[in-house]
Amino acid sequence: MKICHNCFKTLSEKNRLAIIGLLKKNSKRAKDIEKHLNIGQPTISHHLKVLKERRLLISKKIGREIFYQFNKDYPCKTCKVYDDLKL
């Protein structure tokens, strides 16, 4: 049940929920997320770090750019919270 707790704790923060919604279908760079959500770079960096630590996001470095995307293999299959979201 601990993973489910992490799901709900993560979803309780509106900026993280917005980031997950934005990255659910396409990968994006931090600066693209910043522009799309109109949130400052330090805040975006903090939320990306939290989402990566909780294994909700994965990142891929291409050249000098880092692209973030939703982890479709997120281990919490029991609660299926992210499958049910209409993001």
N, C-alpha and C positions, 0 to 999 in steps of 0.2 A: 504494500500500500504506500510505501515511501515514494515510489516513482510517481504515483498518482498525486500525492501531496505536492510534489515538484511541479507537476502539470498545472495544478490549480494556482499554486503560488506564482508561477510564471505568468499565467493568464490574468492574474489580478492587476498587473501593471499595464496600463493602456498603451504605452509606447512599445512594450515588448509584443503585445498582441498585434499592434499595427505592423511591426517589423515582420512577425511571423506571417501575417496575411499577405504582405508584400512579397515575401520570399517563397511562399508556398508553391508557386508555379515556375518562377524564373529566378536565376541567380542575379545578384547585383553587387556593385561595389559600395563601400561605406558612404562615399560621397554621393552616390545616386540615391541611397536611402535617406541621407540627410536632406537632399533637395526635395525629394518626393514627400517626405513627412514634415518638412520645415522644422526640424529639430537640430540643435547644435551638435557639432562634431564630438565634444567630450561626452555628451549624453548618449549619442549613438554608439560610441566606442564602449561605454560602460555596459549598455544593454547587449551589444554583440558579444562581449566577454561573458556575461551571465548566461546568455542563450547557448554559447558554445560549451561552457562548463557543464551545463545541464543536458548537453548532447542533443539539443533541439536544432542546432545549426551546424553545418559543416562549412569549411572554407577551402578554397583552392587558389593557389598562387599561380598567376599566369603573367610571366614577365615581372614587372614591378607592381602589378595590381593584385589585390586579393578580392576574390568574389565569394560571397556568402550565399548559401542556399539552405532551405529547410531540409532537415535530415529525414528523408522518407522512411528510413529504417530505424526511426526512434524506437527505443526498446519498450516503451509503455504500450503494449498491445492490449492490456487488460481493460484500461479505461477508454481507450479509443477517442479521447477528447478531441484530438486534432482532426480526426477523420470527420467528425460531426460538425465542426465549425463551418459556418458559411462565411468564409473570408474572401 
